[in-house]
Amino acid sequence: MLIRRETRSDIDATRAVTSAAFAKSDTTSDTLSSSSPPPPIEATLLDELRTSDGWLPALSFVATGDRGEVIGHVVCTRGHVGSDLALGLGLGPLSVHPAHQGRGVGLALVHAVLGAADAFGESLVALLGSPAYYGRFGFRPAVDYGITPPDPAWGEYFQVRTLTAYQPTIKGLFRYAEPFDRV
Ligand SMILES: CC(C)(COP(=O)(O)OP(=O)(O)OC[C@H]1O[C@@H](n2cnc3c(N)ncnc32)[C@H](O)[C@@H]1OP(=O)(O)O)[C@@H](O)C(=O)NCCC(=O)NCCS
């Protein structure tokens, strides 16, 4: 497996990996209808992020397999914190193709994007996800930093990983790139 920045020719493959990773395991609806199921919202979100102001091409990474095929993808997009709109990053979607899950691809992608974000001087990365998975990367409940989620119901699932440039004065409501508001 290799991790590298996404290029233009990876766009379709990242959409396919995201669709496969987030496809519903329950196929009941497929058996009742001959039409294709709609793409997962995460695939639509990825498409919309690409054309939004929040897209940061240097923070979109793919994992590739033995034949150079895309087997995983992660992206961070521009977010803001608090009333003074301090800069932050929102992580996601993170996707590993089901055929390649559980072999450290997600681990490598998250470490790569966190390292790049730190090197670019970013202050923090926020995400909505499982504390059991993301705790290993140093994510903690955002509320511990005085950073509140866009939806209060997210609770401890809304997490923040601080980076070297983080200052404790960065507090308040986290706002993702605009396409997140529609999912
Ligand atoms: C979550 C995901 C990105 C992890 O990638 P991966 O390559 O399978 O993960 P890794 O091999 O690096 O790590 C595997 C570990 O993650 C754990 N893990 C995977 N998904 C998890 C989840 N949703 N919650 C908690 N732990 C999870 C596994 O139990 C395993 O734990 P272990 O190391 O203690 O045995 C991948 O499973 C995936 O694409 N899932 C579907 C999409 C998704 O849920 N994306 C994340 C949304 S926040």
The ligand as a MOL file (V3000), in Angstrom:
LIG
                    3D

  0  0  0     0  0            999 V3000
M  V30 BEGIN CTAB
M  V30 COUNTS 48 50 0 0 0
M  V30 BEGIN ATOM
M  V30 1 C -13.5380 3.0080 9.3590 0
M  V30 2 C -12.5430 2.6230 8.2620 0
M  V30 3 C -12.1100 3.8700 7.5060 0
M  V30 4 C -11.3320 2.0070 8.9440 0
M  V30 5 O -10.3820 1.6740 7.9560 0
M  V30 6 P -9.6100 0.2850 8.0430 0
M  V30 7 O -8.5330 0.2870 7.0370 0
M  V30 8 O -10.6040 -0.8110 7.9730 0
M  V30 9 O -9.0290 0.3940 9.5360 0
M  V30 10 P -7.6450 -0.0700 10.0670 0
M  V30 11 O -7.2570 -1.3860 9.4630 0
M  V30 12 O -6.6640 1.0110 9.9760 0
M  V30 13 O -7.9940 -0.2630 11.5850 0
M  V30 14 C -8.7740 -1.3510 11.9630 0
M  V30 15 C -9.2630 -1.0850 13.3740 0
M  V30 16 O -10.3180 -0.1340 13.3200 0
M  V30 17 C -11.4300 -0.6330 13.9970 0
M  V30 18 N -12.6280 -0.0470 13.4000 0
M  V30 19 C -12.9750 -0.0410 12.1060 0
M  V30 20 N -14.1410 0.5970 11.9620 0
M  V30 21 C -14.5200 1.0050 13.2020 0
M  V30 22 C -15.6330 1.7070 13.7120 0
M  V30 23 N -16.6240 2.1510 12.9170 0
M  V30 24 N -15.6910 1.9350 15.0310 0
M  V30 25 C -14.7190 1.5040 15.8610 0
M  V30 26 N -13.6350 0.8460 15.4260 0
M  V30 27 C -13.5440 0.5880 14.1180 0
M  V30 28 C -11.3280 -2.1220 13.8530 0
M  V30 29 O -12.0660 -2.7860 14.8500 0
M  V30 30 C -9.8320 -2.3350 14.0320 0
M  V30 31 O -9.5300 -2.2500 15.4050 0
M  V30 32 P -8.2160 -2.9160 16.0330 0
M  V30 33 O -7.0350 -2.2870 15.3820 0
M  V30 34 O -8.3000 -2.5780 17.4840 0
M  V30 35 O -8.3370 -4.3650 15.7130 0
M  V30 36 C -13.1260 1.5910 7.2780 0
M  V30 37 O -13.5120 0.4370 7.9990 0
M  V30 38 C -14.3050 2.1030 6.4700 0
M  V30 39 O -14.1370 2.6490 5.3890 0
M  V30 40 N -15.5270 1.9170 6.9970 0
M  V30 41 C -16.7340 2.3270 6.3100 0
M  V30 42 C -16.8160 3.8240 6.2040 0
M  V30 43 C -16.6700 4.5190 7.5400 0
M  V30 44 O -17.2750 4.1340 8.5420 0
M  V30 45 N -15.8260 5.6010 7.5460 0
M  V30 46 C -15.5140 6.3480 8.7310 0
M  V30 47 C -16.6270 7.2590 9.0790 0
M  V30 48 S -16.2170 8.2750 10.4640 0
M  V30 END ATOM
M  V30 BEGIN BOND
M  V30 1 1 1 2
M  V30 2 1 2 3
M  V30 3 1 2 4
M  V30 4 1 2 36
M  V30 5 1 4 5
M  V30 6 1 5 6
M  V30 7 2 6 7
M  V30 8 1 6 8
M  V30 9 1 6 9
M  V30 10 1 9 10
M  V30 11 2 10 11
M  V30 12 1 10 12
M  V30 13 1 10 13
M  V30 14 1 13 14
M  V30 15 1 14 15
M  V30 16 1 15 16
M  V30 17 1 15 30
M  V30 18 1 16 17
M  V30 19 1 17 18
M  V30 20 1 17 28
M  V30 21 1 18 19
M  V30 22 1 18 27
M  V30 23 2 19 20
M  V30 24 1 20 21
M  V30 25 1 21 22
M  V30 26 2 21 27
M  V30 27 1 22 23
M  V30 28 2 22 24
M  V30 29 1 24 25
M  V30 30 2 25 26
M  V30 31 1 26 27
M  V30 32 1 28 29
M  V30 33 1 28 30
M  V30 34 1 30 31
M  V30 35 1 31 32
M  V30 36 2 32 33
M  V30 37 1 32 34
M  V30 38 1 32 35
M  V30 39 1 36 37
M  V30 40 1 36 38
M  V30 41 2 38 39
M  V30 42 1 38 40
M  V30 43 1 40 41
M  V30 44 1 41 42
M  V30 45 1 42 43
M  V30 46 2 43 44
M  V30 47 1 43 45
M  V30 48 1 45 46
M  V30 49 1 46 47
M  V30 50 1 47 48
M  V30 END BOND
M  V30 END CTAB
M  END
